[in-house]
Amino acid sequence: MSAIFSKIDLHTHSTASDGQYTPTQLVQRAIDRGLTHIALTDHDSVLGVEEARKAAEGKIALIPGAELSTSWKNQQIHIVGLFIDIKSDALTKYLEGQREKRVERAMEIGAKLEKQGFKDPYQTCVNEASPGASITRGNYARYIVKMGRAQSTNEAFDYYLKKGKSCYVATHWPDIQVAVDAIKASGGIPVMAHPRRYDLTNTKLRELLEYFKSCGGEAMEVSSPQMSPSDYDYLCSLCEKYGFMASFGSDFHNEGSYRELGLNLRMKDELTPVWRTKNAEPYHFEN
């Protein structure tokens, strides 16, 4: 199948969490690739949104967002909030709690990496990120590659950072309901992020989506750059089955061949795009 390029990308990351590019650089990359709309959705952080807005002004529509970490049946599940008010009291309180958890987790991962012979990994990652950024396993994966201990970030996860590996740290994230409530209190739309990336059977995935729906979830991502045609068809069918609006995003973090801004993002005609909601009106999407 030949590559598809969308002018809309609703899931991206910057140095405000574990992305390679500053918010300004990310926006410029989107402009250079011909995008018209981009959502900045850093992990449990909105610190990059204002910088991205300034860089985007008059050139591209910047949708404020965040990707919130939650737990469901001992699985880490990500919920993207789109069209959020980044100054919402409820969201600010939620993100403050998440930041405390992320700092604690990042320091524990850093300590474990030091035992594997890495030199000052936590502070190195902090120094390379934006001030106040959420340090995630993605930051450490790039650090491991830079240190020559893995050939790719995927390999770094496989060797050190995945569940069951020597530097993995389990974290008790909030329930999905808490994240959905915070997103809605900020005027946003809760979106189930990359449903096929979780280690779930089809039955468990349906259970997850049913629970997300019961919590007030409103949309789900149905495509991403590396998704197989069969997974795309299945997610579109689930989106229709549960009455979700459809979203999509590259989950772009860094330059690479297989996860680029706008790459292979699509949805079937029978689905309702998340940008048809009233929340999206200020961003002037074309229907």
Secondary structure, 3 states (H helix, E strand, C coil): CCCCECCEEEEECCCCCCCCCCHHHHHHHHHHCCCCEEEECCECCCCCHHHHHHHHCCCCEEEEEEEEEEEECCEEEEEEEECCCCCCHHHHHHHHHHHHHHHHHHHHHHHHHHHCCCCCHHHHHHHHCCCCCCCCHHHHHHHHHHCCCCCCHHHHHHHHHCCCCCCCCCCCCCEHHHHHHHHHHCCCEEEECCHHHCCCCHHHHHHHHHHHHHCCCCEEECCCCCCCHHHHHHHHHHHHHCCCEEECCCCECCCCCCCCCCECCCCCCCCCEHHHCHHHHHHCCCC
